[in-house]
């Protein structure tokens, strides 16, 4: 092999070494360039057959070629080893600046936020907020609220009755049930306080309703009660008109149509003009004197009004929800819209 051939072999080997993409490819190129079967090593073995002057020149060129290619391979190997190590480090890297594993920020359920909003509106005009038991006596749920034993709401087709804990059979006012409204707490509240009374009662209630788009056997109500020395139906209308404006916006209008409830007389349903139509929102009326007598108030000295509204109904109307079951499905695609 002459000097020009050695130079061409070295130049080709250097290019291949520089172009090696990984350590395995580099090892193969290095073996072909300076390994035992390479052209350079074969040329070194043939140096002994050359003339003395030629032997010295070719031997120097061959040795220089082997040192040059070995150094080039070592340099490329160092680069590839560093790149491979960086890949491993990047793969195993943990960025301590990221909020790794941190759960999403929670928020109130839409029913909770709706109930809180309603209660805050009434708090702002002087009402107190009270809560009562969900397991109730028939006396508080029906009798004290002027509901006679023959009223359809007392039938098992409407009300969920509960067996006594002591196994004793109870009938009449002492019968246990899951409350069908939060109104029983109005009676309990008046039993413990003298007038004036201004209170709203949020809570969960139970009825034997069919589970469908507009009914649920478990839902939420907010009942309100105002008792003072000279309250009129005008006060009722003004209070609820104020509530409608605060909850639905200043453009909300109200209309009251006659209705019947055992514990109020006269009674009415309030409709709200919202999104271009009249929608039934709540029931209300002046407290029946029999309710005052049941709690020890003198009907000749006090008057009052009461009202009750469904939290699900309010939320569905305000936010355009068409199926009550969305509140209970725990589907984050639905609930996440109201964060």
DRENPA-157300 format. One record per residue (C-alpha): residue in three letters; y, z, x. Coordinates in pm, 1 decimal. Each point is the difference from the previous one (the first is absolute). Layout:
DRENPA-157300
+------+----------+----------+----------+
: type :        y :        z :        x :
+------+----------+----------+----------+
:  Ala :        Y :        Z :        X :
...
+------+----------+----------+----------+
***
This chain:
DRENPA-157300
+------+----------+----------+----------+
: type :        y :        z :        x :
+------+----------+----------+----------+
:  Unk :      0.0 :      0.0 :      0.0 :
:  Unk :    335.8 :   -104.6 :    151.8 :
:  Unk :    329.4 :    182.2 :    -34.9 :
:  Unk :    123.5 :   -213.5 :   -290.7 :
:  Unk :   -316.1 :     74.2 :   -199.8 :
:  Unk :     37.2 :    371.6 :     69.8 :
:  Unk :    360.5 :    -14.7 :   -120.6 :
:  Unk :    -99.0 :   -180.2 :   -322.4 :
:  Unk :   -279.6 :    250.8 :    -68.8 :
:  Unk :    236.8 :    294.6 :     55.9 :
:  Unk :    269.4 :   -148.0 :   -224.7 :
:  Unk :   -247.8 :    -65.8 :   -281.3 :
:  Unk :   -152.6 :    348.1 :     31.2 :
:  Unk :    342.3 :    166.0 :     -6.4 :
:  Unk :     90.4 :   -181.2 :   -321.3 :
:  Unk :   -324.2 :    109.0 :   -163.0 :
:  Unk :     46.2 :    360.4 :    115.8 :
:  Unk :    355.3 :      9.0 :   -135.6 :
:  Unk :   -120.8 :   -144.0 :   -331.8 :
:  Unk :   -285.6 :    248.9 :    -51.7 :
:  Unk :     58.0 :    167.7 :   -340.9 :
:  Unk :   -229.8 :    299.6 :     45.7 :
:  Unk :   -202.5 :    185.1 :    260.7 :
:  Unk :   -324.9 :   -181.9 :    -78.7 :
:  Unk :    160.0 :   -340.8 :     45.8 :
:  Unk :    164.5 :    117.4 :    323.0 :
:  Unk :   -334.0 :    121.6 :    139.0 :
:  Unk :   -155.8 :   -340.6 :    -68.2 :
:  Unk :    289.7 :   -186.1 :    163.1 :
:  Unk :     -3.4 :    230.3 :    304.8 :
:  Unk :   -374.0 :    -53.7 :     45.4 :
:  Unk :     44.8 :   -376.6 :     -7.3 :
:  Unk :    295.1 :     17.8 :    241.7 :
:  Unk :   -120.7 :    244.0 :    269.9 :
:  Unk :   -354.6 :     92.2 :   -102.7 :
:  Unk :   -310.8 :    -70.7 :    209.0 :
:  Unk :    -45.8 :   -342.3 :   -158.4 :
:  Unk :    365.5 :   -102.8 :      7.3 :
:  Unk :    129.5 :   -301.9 :    195.7 :
:  Unk :    212.1 :    222.3 :    224.9 :
:  Unk :   -291.5 :    221.6 :    103.9 :
:  Unk :   -216.0 :   -310.0 :     53.9 :
:  Unk :    272.6 :   -139.2 :    227.9 :
:  Unk :      5.5 :    324.0 :    198.0 :
:  Unk :   -373.9 :    -21.0 :     55.8 :
:  Unk :     42.7 :   -350.6 :    141.8 :
:  Unk :    268.2 :     93.7 :    252.3 :
:  Unk :   -259.0 :     53.5 :    276.2 :
:  Unk :    -91.2 :   -370.8 :     -2.3 :
:  Unk :    354.8 :   -115.3 :     72.6 :
:  Unk :    151.8 :    -81.4 :    342.7 :
:  Unk :    171.7 :    299.1 :    164.8 :
:  Unk :    359.2 :   -118.0 :    -68.8 :
:  Unk :    -81.6 :    -98.6 :   -357.1 :
:  Unk :   -202.2 :    319.0 :    -51.6 :
:  Unk :    304.3 :    215.0 :     81.1 :
:  Unk :    235.6 :   -186.2 :   -236.3 :
:  Unk :   -243.3 :    -23.5 :   -295.2 :
:  Unk :   -120.8 :    358.0 :     47.4 :
:  Unk :    357.6 :    131.4 :    -16.5 :
:  Unk :     71.7 :   -205.7 :   -315.9 :
:  Unk :   -321.9 :    115.9 :   -170.6 :
:  Unk :     60.6 :    367.4 :     75.7 :
:  Unk :    359.3 :    -27.9 :   -118.2 :
:  Unk :   -117.7 :   -170.1 :   -322.9 :
:  Unk :   -252.4 :    277.4 :    -69.6 :
:  Unk :    260.1 :    274.6 :     62.7 :
:  Unk :    255.6 :   -183.2 :   -216.0 :
:  Unk :   -236.7 :    -52.1 :   -293.3 :
:  Unk :   -137.4 :    355.4 :     21.9 :
:  Unk :    355.0 :    139.5 :     -6.8 :
:  Unk :     94.4 :   -224.9 :   -293.6 :
:  Unk :   -309.2 :    114.9 :   -193.1 :
:  Unk :     79.9 :    365.4 :     72.4 :
:  Unk :    358.6 :    -42.6 :   -117.7 :
:  Unk :   -108.8 :   -176.1 :   -320.3 :
:  Unk :   -268.3 :    267.3 :    -58.1 :
:  Unk :    264.2 :    273.8 :     23.0 :
:  Unk :    211.0 :   -176.3 :   -262.6 :
:  Unk :   -293.9 :    -55.4 :   -236.1 :
:  Unk :   -121.3 :    360.0 :     37.9 :
:  Unk :    347.3 :    129.0 :    -89.5 :
:  Unk :     16.9 :   -230.0 :   -303.1 :
:  Unk :   -344.3 :    114.9 :   -117.1 :
:  Unk :     98.6 :    364.4 :     41.5 :
:  Unk :    320.9 :    -57.9 :   -197.3 :
:  Unk :   -201.4 :   -154.7 :   -283.4 :
:  Unk :   -224.1 :    307.1 :    -13.1 :
:  Unk :    297.0 :    235.2 :     13.7 :
:  Unk :    177.0 :   -188.0 :   -277.8 :
:  Unk :   -313.7 :      7.9 :   -211.8 :
:  Unk :    -31.8 :    377.9 :     42.3 :
:  Unk :    371.5 :     73.6 :    -18.0 :
:  Unk :    125.4 :    257.2 :   -253.7 :
:  Unk :    369.0 :    -30.4 :    -83.3 :
:  Unk :    108.0 :    359.8 :    -44.8 :
:  Unk :    336.7 :   -111.6 :   -139.4 :
:  Unk :   -156.8 :   -141.7 :   -319.7 :
:  Unk :    -60.2 :    216.4 :   -310.1 :
:  Unk :   -374.8 :    -52.3 :     36.7 :
:  Unk :   -202.4 :    144.3 :   -284.6 :
:  Unk :    305.5 :    123.2 :   -188.6 :
:  Unk :    -61.4 :    -20.3 :   -377.0 :
:  Unk :    239.1 :   -185.6 :   -227.5 :
:  Unk :    284.1 :    204.5 :   -140.6 :
:  Unk :    -89.5 :    132.4 :   -342.1 :
:  Unk :    217.5 :      7.1 :   -307.4 :
:  Unk :     -1.0 :    139.9 :   -351.8 :
:  Unk :   -211.3 :   -168.8 :   -264.4 :
:  Unk :    212.4 :   -196.5 :   -247.6 :
:  Unk :    -86.2 :    242.0 :   -281.8 :
:  Unk :    111.7 :    295.7 :    212.7 :
:  Unk :    326.5 :   -165.7 :    101.3 :
:  Unk :     67.2 :   -102.8 :   -362.2 :
:  Unk :    -58.2 :    356.1 :   -127.5 :
:  Unk :    221.3 :    138.3 :    276.6 :
:  Unk :    275.3 :   -245.3 :    -89.3 :
:  Unk :     -9.8 :    101.6 :   -367.6 :
:  Unk :      1.7 :    370.6 :     86.0 :
:  Unk :    292.7 :    -48.1 :    238.9 :
:  Unk :    202.6 :   -169.0 :   -274.0 :
:  Unk :    -46.9 :    300.5 :   -227.9 :
:  Unk :     54.0 :    248.6 :    282.2 :
:  Unk :    340.1 :   -159.2 :     57.7 :
:  Unk :    108.7 :    101.3 :   -352.9 :
:  Unk :   -127.1 :    356.8 :     20.6 :
:  Unk :   -366.3 :    -15.3 :    -99.7 :
:  Unk :   -272.5 :    202.6 :    169.6 :
:  Unk :   -340.8 :   -145.4 :     92.2 :
:  Unk :   -315.8 :    191.3 :    -98.3 :
:  Unk :   -373.3 :    -64.0 :     19.8 :
:  Unk :   -287.0 :    138.4 :   -203.9 :
:  Unk :   -382.1 :     12.7 :    -12.7 :
:  Unk :   -205.6 :   -309.5 :    -73.9 :
:  Unk :   -274.2 :    210.4 :   -163.6 :
:  Unk :    169.4 :    128.4 :   -313.0 :
:  Unk :    -56.1 :    200.0 :   -316.7 :
:  Unk :     13.8 :   -178.8 :   -332.3 :
:  Unk :    269.5 :    250.0 :   -100.8 :
:  Unk :    246.7 :   -135.3 :    255.6 :
:  Unk :   -107.7 :   -363.9 :    -24.2 :
:  Unk :     -2.8 :    -17.0 :   -381.9 :
:  Unk :     61.5 :    310.9 :   -211.6 :
:  Unk :    321.9 :    121.0 :    160.3 :
:  Unk :    126.5 :   -357.9 :    -14.5 :
:  Unk :    -36.6 :    -11.3 :   -379.2 :
:  Unk :   -310.3 :   -223.1 :      8.1 :
:  Unk :   -231.0 :     89.9 :   -292.2 :
:  Unk :   -380.2 :     28.4 :     43.2 :
:  Unk :    -50.2 :   -322.2 :   -199.1 :
:  Unk :    226.0 :   -213.7 :    217.9 :
:  Unk :   -190.2 :   -299.3 :    149.2 :
:  Unk :    114.4 :     83.3 :    353.1 :
:  Unk :   -219.6 :    312.2 :    -12.5 :
:  Unk :   -319.3 :   -197.6 :    -58.5 :
:  Unk :   -244.9 :    -48.7 :    286.7 :
:  Unk :     66.9 :   -371.7 :    -24.3 :
:  Unk :    347.3 :     72.6 :    146.3 :
:  Unk :    -32.2 :    328.0 :    191.7 :
:  Unk :   -236.1 :    114.3 :    276.7 :
:  Unk :   -129.3 :    349.9 :    -78.7 :
:  Unk :   -152.6 :    223.0 :    267.5 :
:  Unk :   -281.8 :    250.8 :    -29.4 :
:  Unk :     94.0 :    362.4 :     60.4 :
:  Unk :    -73.0 :    133.8 :    348.6 :
:  Unk :   -173.0 :    306.6 :   -143.0 :
:  Unk :   -215.0 :   -207.5 :   -236.3 :
:  Unk :    173.6 :    148.8 :   -304.3 :
:  Unk :     64.1 :   -246.7 :   -277.8 :
:  Unk :    370.8 :    -20.2 :    -78.5 :
:  Unk :    167.0 :   -156.7 :   -297.9 :
:  Unk :    354.1 :    -30.0 :   -126.3 :
:  Unk :    295.6 :    110.1 :    217.7 :
:  Unk :   -228.4 :    134.6 :    276.1 :
:  Unk :   -188.4 :   -326.1 :     52.6 :
:  Unk :     26.1 :   -141.0 :    354.0 :
:  Unk :    102.5 :   -359.9 :     62.7 :
:  Unk :    155.2 :   -231.0 :    254.8 :
:  Unk :    362.6 :    -21.6 :   -106.0 :
:  Unk :     95.6 :   -318.3 :   -181.7 :
:  Unk :    369.2 :     39.4 :     85.7 :
:  Unk :    220.2 :    215.5 :    221.5 :
:  Unk :    174.0 :    145.0 :   -308.7 :
:  Unk :   -212.1 :    320.9 :     11.3 :
:  Unk :    204.7 :    104.0 :    302.0 :
:  Unk :    312.2 :    -11.6 :   -218.7 :
:  Unk :   -153.8 :    272.3 :   -216.2 :
:  Unk :   -104.4 :    203.3 :    303.3 :
:  Unk :    347.4 :    -39.2 :    149.6 :
:  Unk :    174.5 :    121.0 :   -315.2 :
:  Unk :   -238.1 :    295.8 :    -31.1 :
:  Unk :    123.7 :    132.3 :    334.2 :
:  Unk :    371.5 :    -75.9 :    -32.5 :
:  Unk :    284.8 :     50.0 :   -241.8 :
:  Unk :    227.3 :   -292.1 :    -90.5 :
:  Unk :    165.2 :   -207.3 :    131.7 :
:  Unk :   -290.0 :   -210.4 :    129.3 :
:  Unk :     29.2 :   -333.6 :    176.7 :
:  Unk :   -327.6 :   -107.6 :    159.0 :
:  Unk :   -208.5 :   -308.7 :     81.4 :
:  Unk :   -375.2 :     22.4 :     52.9 :
:  Unk :   -181.1 :   -269.3 :    201.4 :
:  Unk :   -377.5 :     -4.7 :     24.2 :
:  Unk :   -335.9 :   -162.1 :    -57.5 :
:  Unk :   -145.2 :    -21.1 :   -351.4 :
:  Unk :   -333.4 :   -107.2 :   -148.3 :
:  Unk :   -105.8 :   -192.4 :   -308.6 :
:  Unk :   -315.8 :   -184.4 :   -103.0 :
:  Unk :    166.0 :   -340.6 :     38.1 :
:  Unk :   -187.8 :   -315.1 :     94.0 :
:  Unk :     50.2 :   -113.3 :    359.2 :
:  Unk :    186.5 :   -331.0 :    -21.1 :
:  Unk :    321.1 :   -168.9 :    112.5 :
:  Unk :    226.5 :    232.4 :   -201.8 :
:  Unk :   -208.5 :    316.2 :    -51.5 :
:  Unk :   -158.1 :    260.8 :    222.8 :
:  Unk :   -184.2 :    324.3 :    -84.8 :
:  Unk :    213.3 :    166.6 :    268.3 :
:  Unk :    371.3 :    -68.7 :     30.0 :
:  Unk :    330.3 :    177.1 :     66.4 :
:  Unk :    277.7 :    122.5 :   -226.4 :
:  Unk :    338.8 :    160.2 :     29.3 :
:  Unk :    104.1 :    216.5 :   -294.0 :
:  Unk :    350.2 :    136.6 :    -42.4 :
:  Unk :    146.6 :    285.0 :   -203.7 :
:  Unk :    353.1 :    117.7 :    -65.9 :
:  Unk :     66.1 :    314.8 :   -208.3 :
:  Unk :    342.3 :    155.1 :    -55.9 :
:  Unk :    221.1 :    139.3 :   -272.0 :
:  Unk :    143.5 :   -324.0 :   -136.3 :
:  Unk :   -193.5 :   -309.3 :    111.4 :
:  Unk :     14.7 :   -312.8 :   -215.3 :
:  Unk :   -176.0 :   -332.2 :    -22.5 :
:  Unk :    309.8 :   -146.7 :    161.1 :
:  Unk :    -69.0 :    210.1 :    309.1 :
:  Unk :   -353.9 :   -140.6 :      4.6 :
:  Unk :    122.8 :   -359.5 :    -18.4 :
:  Unk :    265.4 :     54.9 :    265.6 :
:  Unk :   -242.7 :    167.7 :    239.9 :
:  Unk :   -263.1 :   -269.2 :    -30.1 :
:  Unk :    257.6 :   -281.2 :     19.2 :
:  Unk :    120.4 :    155.9 :    326.0 :
:  Unk :   -358.0 :     10.3 :    128.6 :
:  Unk :    -59.8 :   -365.8 :    -92.2 :
:  Unk :    315.3 :   -109.3 :    182.4 :
:  Unk :    -94.2 :    194.8 :    311.5 :
:  Unk :   -362.8 :   -116.0 :      6.5 :
:  Unk :     26.2 :   -361.7 :   -115.8 :
:  Unk :    353.7 :    -72.0 :    113.3 :
:  Unk :    345.4 :      3.0 :   -159.9 :
:  Unk :    -81.9 :   -303.9 :   -216.2 :
:  Unk :   -273.9 :    183.9 :   -190.6 :
:  Unk :     64.5 :     51.6 :   -372.7 :
:  Unk :   -187.2 :    236.0 :   -231.8 :
:  Unk :   -106.3 :    -12.0 :   -362.5 :
:  Unk :   -158.9 :    279.6 :   -206.2 :
:  Unk :   -238.4 :    -80.9 :   -284.9 :
:  Unk :   -155.9 :    254.9 :   -242.6 :
:  Unk :   -346.2 :    132.6 :     80.4 :
:  Unk :   -216.3 :    307.8 :    -60.1 :
:  Unk :   -118.5 :    274.2 :    235.4 :
:  Unk :   -135.3 :    334.5 :   -127.7 :
:  Unk :    224.9 :    209.5 :    225.5 :
:  Unk :    333.2 :   -176.5 :    -60.0 :
:  Unk :    198.1 :    -68.9 :   -316.0 :
:  Unk :    170.4 :   -241.6 :    -18.3 :
:  Unk :   -197.4 :   -205.6 :    250.7 :
:  Unk :     70.5 :   -333.6 :    164.3 :
:  Unk :   -117.7 :   -248.4 :    257.8 :
:  Unk :    250.2 :   -118.2 :    259.1 :
:  Unk :      4.6 :   -368.0 :     91.4 :
:  Unk :    173.4 :   -133.5 :    310.3 :
:  Unk :    147.8 :   -348.2 :     38.6 :
:  Unk :   -138.5 :   -110.6 :    336.9 :
:  Unk :    -51.8 :   -347.5 :    145.4 :
:  Unk :     99.7 :   -165.6 :   -324.2 :
:  Unk :   -211.6 :    190.2 :   -252.9 :
:  Unk :    -27.4 :    331.0 :   -185.3 :
:  Unk :   -279.1 :    214.8 :    142.2 :
:  Unk :   -136.6 :    327.5 :   -137.6 :
:  Unk :     49.8 :    268.2 :    265.4 :
:  Unk :    -47.3 :    347.9 :   -141.7 :
:  Unk :    -29.7 :    224.8 :   -302.6 :
:  Unk :    254.1 :    267.1 :    -87.1 :
:  Unk :    150.4 :    211.9 :   -275.7 :
:  Unk :    151.9 :    330.8 :   -101.0 :
:  Unk :   -234.1 :    297.0 :     53.6 :
:  Unk :   -167.9 :    107.4 :   -323.4 :
:  Unk :     96.7 :    358.3 :   -103.3 :
:  Unk :   -372.4 :     88.5 :    -17.0 :
:  Unk :    -22.1 :    -48.9 :    378.4 :
:  Unk :    286.6 :    246.6 :     53.2 :
:  Unk :   -172.0 :    254.6 :   -224.1 :
:  Unk :   -325.9 :    -39.4 :    196.6 :
:  Unk :    174.7 :    106.0 :    323.9 :
:  Unk :    213.8 :    274.2 :   -154.5 :
:  Unk :    333.4 :   -184.9 :    -18.8 :
:  Unk :    219.6 :     34.5 :   -307.7 :
:  Unk :     34.9 :   -350.6 :   -154.5 :
:  Unk :    320.8 :    116.7 :   -162.2 :
:  Unk :    164.2 :     59.1 :    336.4 :
:  Unk :   -128.0 :   -281.1 :    219.0 :
:  Unk :    -58.2 :   -371.7 :    -21.3 :
:  Unk :   -146.0 :   -240.5 :    248.4 :
:  Unk :   -149.5 :   -336.3 :     74.3 :
:  Unk :   -312.8 :   -115.8 :    178.6 :
:  Unk :   -115.9 :   -329.4 :    147.2 :
:  Unk :   -304.4 :   -136.2 :    178.5 :
:  Unk :    -57.7 :   -309.1 :    212.7 :
:  Unk :   -292.6 :   -156.4 :    188.0 :
:  Unk :     51.5 :    -35.8 :    374.3 :
:  Unk :   -231.7 :   -301.8 :     18.4 :
:  Unk :    195.8 :   -167.6 :   -279.4 :
:  Unk :    330.2 :     53.3 :    180.1 :
:  Unk :   -135.2 :   -133.0 :    329.8 :
:  Unk :   -163.9 :   -303.2 :   -161.5 :
:  Unk :    317.5 :   -103.7 :   -180.8 :
:  Unk :    235.3 :     59.6 :    292.0 :
:  Unk :   -215.3 :   -175.3 :    260.1 :
:  Unk :   -160.2 :   -270.4 :   -212.2 :
:  Unk :   -357.6 :    131.2 :     26.9 :
:  Unk :   -228.0 :   -137.9 :   -270.0 :
:  Unk :   -321.3 :    202.3 :     49.9 :
:  Unk :    -10.2 :    382.1 :      5.8 :
:  Unk :   -321.9 :    -11.1 :    202.3 :
:  Unk :    194.8 :   -113.1 :    307.0 :
:  Unk :    128.2 :    357.8 :     33.4 :
:  Unk :   -352.6 :    135.8 :     42.5 :
:  Unk :   -183.9 :   -277.0 :    190.0 :
:  Unk :    143.4 :    119.5 :    334.9 :
:  Unk :     52.7 :   -362.8 :    103.7 :
:  Unk :    246.5 :      3.6 :    289.9 :
:  Unk :    100.4 :   -357.8 :    -77.3 :
:  Unk :    150.0 :    134.4 :   -323.5 :
:  Unk :    119.6 :    344.2 :    106.0 :
:  Unk :    149.2 :   -129.6 :    326.3 :
:  Unk :    257.7 :   -200.8 :   -196.3 :
:  Unk :    170.1 :    322.5 :   -108.3 :
:  Unk :     39.0 :    175.4 :    336.5 :
+------+----------+----------+----------+
***
